[in-house]
């Protein structure tokens, strides 16, 4: 359906849309079109298969050049979400990970409340054929699942983006609620959490905690999921850094004695 009118005021902003290893430029373009339909403008691309920029993406975007022209390219998911306070992951299953599960409608209200409190959020989408990788899913706080016909719930990438964007757009302004924070601290962003994960995992490696190389990846994902569910503040992250340093420092001192 045609519905563009450049004379009317645009509604822009919203959560970041992060596409991990999108396979076709056409799919990126149709996602950009779906985003701009719903006033979403922050597109982040992690290792697009066919490179970037993409002429086929622009041709498929049907005029959503604002989104494509400002899209940002990343080599790692960790870098793409570094400035975000809360990340939602689109997946049909949790693959053994314990996470909150929300529908797009529930998630949209929560994202709007976080945005009203000045917190940045984002939604992860995996490759078209496989969905999100386990290591990327472990970086998210909340799983987002679209309730559809259980006998046929297949969505293409742009459809998934449009459903989530539509629910976001329908929420309007929502009071910040529990996401309102004082000036003393704030929710930790993903860069701070990933730095904490790296600190802890390095020390666990040094202490030979990961006794089985085969189990190490799943153990790391379990540890990260545990911390993700805590909704840690920036102050709490710094406190945990101190705890890790204190514990490992004592062990090293004892070893020297």
N, C-alpha and C positions, 0 to 999 in steps of 0.2 A: 504494500500500500504506500502510495506517495504521501508524504507528510512533512516536507521540509519548508520552513518559512524563516529566512534569515532576518526578517524584520521584527520577529518576536524575541523577547528576552530568553536567553539560554539559561538552563539550570545545569551547573557544572560542579564537579568535585567528587566526593564519595570515596569509598574504599578502593585500594589498589587492586587491580586484576593482574595476577601473575601467571603467565603461561610458561610451563616448564617443557622445554624441548618440543614446541609445536612443530608439526611435520610439514605443513604446507602454508605458503604465503596466503593462499585464498582463505584458509581457516583463520589466520590472524586478521585479515581484512574484514571478514564477516563478524568476528568477535568485536572489532573496533566499531563496526556499525551498531551492533547490539548494545555496546557500552554507551555510545553517544545517544541512542534512543532513550536511555535511562539516566542521562546526565553524568555518567562515569567517564573520567578523562585520564586517569592514572594507569597506563598500560606498561607492564614490565615483562620483558622477554628473557628467558633463561635458555641459552644455547639453541636458538631456532635452527632446525635441521638444514634448511636451505639458505641460511645466512640472512643478513639484514644490512641495509634496507631492501625491501622487496617490491618490485613493480606489480606482481600479482596481488599482493596484499592491498595496494592502493586501488587497483582496479576493482577489487571485491568489496571495498569499504563503502562504496556508494556515497562518497562525499564526506565520510567521517575522517577527513584529513587532520583535524585538530588532534585526534587521539593518536594517529600514526606518527605525525610529525613530532610529537612529544614523547613517544615511546622510548623507554630506556632499556639498554641491553646489558645483560649480566652473564658472567661465566658460572656463578654459583648461586644456588637458592639462598644460602646464608646471606650473601651480599644483597640479594633482591629484597629481602625482608628485614634488613638490619635496622631500619628506622621505625618499624612497626611495633606497636604494643600488643596487638592481638592478631593472630592469624587463623583463618578458617581454611580447612582442607576439604575439597570436594571429593568424595569417595563413596562407593557403594558398600564398602566393607572396611572394618578396622584392622583386619589381618593380625588379630591377637593383641592389639594395643588397646589400652583402656583410656578412652577419651569421652568427653561429652559429645552427644550427637544432637544436632538441631536440624530442623527443616529450614529452607531458605526464608520463610516468613518469620520464624523465631530468630534466626540469625540476623535478619535485616533490622529488626527492632533493637537487638543488642548492638549491632554496628552503629546504628543511628545514635544510641545513647552514648556510646564511646566517643563518637565524633563530636557530639554536643559537649562532651567533657574535655575536648581538645586532644583526644588520643587517636593515633593513626592505626588503621586496620587494613587487612588485605585478605584476598581469597586466592588460594592455590588451585591451579588446574593442571593435571598431568597430561602426558602425551595422549593423542587421540586413541591409539590402539591399546595401550596398556594401563592408562590411568597413572596416578601418582606412584612414585617409587617409595619404598618403605622408609628410607632415610629422610626423604622430604616430608612424608606424613608425620614423622616423629618430631619435626620442627613446629608443627601446628598445635594450637591450643584446643581447637574444637573441630570435630568432623561435621561436615555439612552434607546431608543426603536428601535428594529430591524424592518425595513419596509419589510413585507412579504405579501403573499397572504392573504387578509383580511378574506377569507372564511376558511383558515386553516393556522394559524400562530403559531402553537404549536411547541416549541423547548424543547428538553431535556437540562439538565444542561450543559453537555459537549459541545453540539452544540452551545449554547449561548456563552460559554467561548471561543470556537474556532473562532467564527465569530468576536468577539471583539479582540481577540489576533491576528488574521490574519490582520485585518485592522491596528492595531498597528504596526505590523511587516512591512507592506507595506509603512508606512510613511517615514521610514528612518530617517535621521536627519532633523529637522525643526528648523528654527531660533526661539529663545525664544520670540520675539515680545513683546507684552504688559506684559509678565510675568517676564521680566528682571527688577530687583529691585535694589535699591541703598543699601549701607551699613547702612543707617539710620534706616531702618525698613525692614520688610519682611511680606509676607502674613501670617496670623494667621494659626496655625495648628488646628486640630480638638480637641485636648486636651484643648487648650486655649479657643476655642469657647464653648466647653461643660462646662468648669468652669464658663464662663460668663453666660451661660444659667442657671446653677445651682444657681449662685449668684442672678440673676434677679428673677428667679422663687421662691426662698426662700423669698425674700423681698416682692414679690407680694402676697405670701401666708400669710406672717406676717401682711400685710395691708388688708387682706381679699378681695383681688381683685377677687379671684376665688369664687364667690358667689354661683355657682352651681357645686356641685361635679360631676354631670353627664357630664357637658360641659368642665371640667378642662382639660382632655387629649387632646381634639381637640383644645382648646385655646392654650395650650403649644406648640402643633405642629405648629399652625399658627404663634406664636411668633418666634419660631426657624426658620421657613421657611423665615420669614421676614429678620432676621439677616443673614441667609445663602446667600441670594441674594445680600448682600452688598459687598461681597468679602473683608472682613475686614482685615486690617493689624494688626500685633502684637501690634503696638502703639495704634491703634484705640480701640482694645480690652481693653487695660489698661486704656484708657481714659473713656470708658463706665463703667468699674469697679469703677472709681473715681466718675463718675456722679451718679451712683446708691448709692454709699456710702454717697455722699454729700446730696442727696435728702432724704434718709432714716435717716441720722443723724439729719437733721433739724427737721424732723417729731418727732423724739424721744425727741429732746431738747424741742420742743414746748409742747409735752405731759407732760414733767416733770414740765414745768412752770405752 
